[in-house]
Amino acid sequence: MEVTEIRRKKLAQLAGNYKSRSEFAKKLNIEANYLYQLQKGIRNISEKTARNIENKLKLSHLWLDFDDLIEEPKAAYNHNSKS
């Protein structure tokens, strides 16, 4: 599987933790339309975008790039926590 496919698959996993695309986009500080394009493969998730997503969600560096890194850090699940 190519890195672009892995990133898209893992982005979908992360999106499942949010009630809506707009909520997830807001967390990532991007437009919902742009997120849609990333999710549907209209646009590829670039290196820069992948690192920004990891940074915003407090994921490990390169987490989006490797299929074998299945578990998500707890920070990704606790997006509604009051911290």
Secondary structure, 3 states (H helix, E strand, C coil): CCHHHHHHHHHHHHHCCCCCHHHHHHHHCCCHHHHHHHHHCCCCCCHHHHHHHHHHCCCCCCHHHCCCCCCCCHHHHCCCCCC
